[in-house]
Amino acid sequence: MIITDDSVDIDEVEKLPLYIEWRKRKVRVSSLKRSSYFFAAKRTLIELPYYKEVEEKITALILKSGSVDVVLPSWPVNFLKRTVTFVSSILDGVNLRDEKIDNVALSYALKSKKPFEVIRNFSRSSMTYLLFSDMSILRKNGVVYDERSRNVMTKSVNLVRFSYDKVQVKSSWSIKGAVSLMMKEIASKKRFMIAVRHSGKSRLANMIATSLISDLNCKVSLGWMNPVAASQYGHGTVTVTVMPEV
């Protein structure tokens, strides 16, 4: 049996809980209504489940199926790695698989129900762009480590690209220039699909999705960002995840 966490938008597998304090109460991420959440929330922190909660969840699944493969997104942060590593040390039948992949690409890989070897190749062939991110937030949250001023200060728009545990920052004078640079890189790939996610810039996200469809003639999905990712990237960010077709 495969299990992931609430940072991955997939209904077909079991998930470990992650929480957000919202409107003075602790709410599980998977139960949030995205539109109302992002219109109201600007800055939130992720709250982890207790060790006992994770242990009880995994123990129940082991009793049900004999073993559990825990597959968590490893970028920008694997929130539950320490917890699951500890639980796996005291329970038999837990396999912690640390794939170098973000939450959007992992959701598509798991939905394909392919073997883990295919998921690993899928992660190597996927890449994610961040647009309109606050670079200070990305550095604070460990998404970007490169603090060289020429990369983050001299231009007006920074394009961040993550590809198999590698992060690059490219700068442009305008939004149009950043989008054009991104589309030029995407166009060099063959047989791909794209997922556009946003945490508040719906009009810009829709514009980017429309441009991708018309200019690159590829499959594009558009939707709200997972709140866990938004807590790391900052609200008002648009992500563009490019993946092989599954």
FENGI-V358395 format. One record per pair of residues at least 12 apart in sequence whose C-alpha atoms are under 6 Angstrom apart, sorted by sequence separation. I is the first residue (numbers start at 1). GAP is how many residues later the second one is. D is the distance in Angstrom with one decimal. If there is no record, write none. Layout:
I:GAP:D ; I:GAP:D
This chain:
3:12:5.4 ; 6:12:5.7 ; 158:12:5.8 ; 159:12:5.9 ; 158:13:4.4 ; 157:14:5.8 ; 157:15:5.2 ; 155:16:5.8 ; 157:16:6.0 ; 155:17:5.8 ; 156:17:5.2 ; 157:17:5.8 ; 155:18:5.4 ; 101:22:5.3 ; 6:24:5.6 ; 193:25:6.0 ; 195:25:5.6 ; 197:25:5.9 ; 20:26:5.1 ; 67:26:4.4 ; 68:26:5.0 ; 69:26:4.7 ; 70:26:4.8 ; 71:26:5.1 ; 74:26:5.3 ; 193:26:4.9 ; 194:26:4.7 ; 195:26:4.8 ; 196:26:4.9 ; 197:26:5.1 ; 198:26:5.1 ; 199:26:5.4 ; 19:27:5.8 ; 20:27:5.6 ; 67:27:5.9 ; 70:27:5.9 ; 74:27:5.7 ; 75:27:5.0 ; 197:27:5.2 ; 198:27:5.0 ; 19:28:4.8 ; 73:28:5.5 ; 131:28:5.6 ; 197:28:4.8 ; 73:29:5.0 ; 18:30:5.4 ; 73:30:5.2 ; 130:30:5.0 ; 129:31:5.6 ; 55:32:6.0 ; 129:32:4.5 ; 128:33:5.7 ; 128:34:5.2 ; 127:35:5.6 ; 201:35:5.5 ; 127:36:4.4 ; 199:36:5.4 ; 200:36:4.7 ; 199:37:5.2 ; 199:38:5.8 ; 198:39:5.8 ; 124:40:5.4 ; 198:40:4.4 ; 197:41:5.7 ; 197:42:5.2 ; 196:43:5.7 ; 196:44:4.6 ; 195:45:5.8 ; 195:46:5.1 ; 194:47:5.5 ; 194:48:4.7 ; 193:49:6.0 ; 193:50:5.4 ; 192:51:5.4 ; 192:52:4.4 ; 193:52:5.6 ; 192:53:5.0 ; 100:64:5.7 ; 2:66:5.8 ; 4:66:5.8 ; 1:67:4.9 ; 2:67:4.8 ; 3:67:4.9 ; 4:67:5.1 ; 76:67:5.4 ; 2:68:6.0 ; 4:68:5.4 ; 141:91:5.9 ; 8:95:5.1 ; 138:95:5.9 ; 10:97:5.7 ; 9:98:6.0 ; 8:99:5.7 ; 133:104:5.2 ; 132:105:5.2 ; 131:106:5.9 ; 131:107:5.1 ; 130:108:5.9 ; 130:109:4.7 ; 129:110:5.5 ; 129:111:5.0 ; 128:112:5.5 ; 128:113:4.2 ; 127:114:5.8 ; 127:115:5.3 ; 126:116:5.6 ; 126:117:4.5 ; 7:221:5.4
